[in-house]
Amino acid sequence: MSPDFTNKFIERLSRVRSQLTAESHLIIVSKTRSIDEIMAYYELGQRDFGENKVQELLEKSQLLQARCPEIRWHMIGHLQSNKIKQLFLVPNLWAIHSVDSLELLKKLIQSESILKGPVKIFLQLKTSHEEEKYGFQERAQLDLAIGEFKKGQSLELYGLMTMGEIRTENFEEQARRCFQDLNKLKKDLSKDFNLNLMSSMGMSQDYELALKENSNWIRLGTMMFE
Ligand SMILES: *Cc1c(COP(=O)(O)O)cnc(C)c1O
């Protein structure tokens, strides 16, 4: 373990861990970060890591397969359907947070026979008004998406994901609104479909707000490394 960043990492990890509740978990977003940095956090007991590009995720997961056998990979970035097969080759792929359309979900399910084990699916909601963000916006589409999951499939419906609005004058209020919109749907869908959906929300800027809104999975990159 490199002493350069180990002390810094110990401090950051213990700070975030002290803020987590029994129902909330940390994903360290390791995009653009080195194998050594990921291993340092792994050696401190961290198991959940997120990446947003399939190519980078596949390369890192293969390099780390032997050294970090208990690692759990989370795909969190927008996924193009021509990358699905590559994504499904990722060893220890644990969850996909960025299933942002019915069309993409159907393509994932069509390819699922390549998978060696179960993979959890979060449906991504577009709760912000920002143009470049992806995600489900209509309840009817979500109902159809939920209808695609069948018992015995490798892909399991697990939760809902969103990103808070960031470029706004009133960023705290907007982020809170995004998280509350997700919570409302989480509650309604869980009730209507008899599910126990989890939530994935909160990044470096807004994770404390997300934890106040009972986020089950926070995804932190910048603040864990810089
Ligand atoms: C990069 C990224 C994060 C982490 O963002 P930070 O601001 O670096 O904490 C979380 N979620 C998604 C979807 C991301 O792409």
The ligand as a Gaussian input file, in Angstrom:
#p B3LYP/6-31G(d) Opt

LIG

0 1
 C      -18.816000      10.405000     -11.197000
 C      -20.093000       9.938000     -10.644000
 C      -20.336000       9.933000      -9.265000
 C      -19.338000      10.460000      -8.263000
 O      -19.288000      11.855000      -8.352000
 P      -18.344000      12.730000      -7.393000
 O      -18.904000      14.096000      -7.536000
 O      -16.975000      12.609000      -7.951000
 O      -18.481000      12.187000      -6.035000
 C      -21.544000       9.438000      -8.809000
 N      -22.481000       8.984000      -9.655000
 C      -22.300000       8.972000     -11.003000
 C      -23.382000       8.457000     -11.875000
 C      -21.102000       9.459000     -11.533000
 O      -20.912000       9.441000     -12.853000

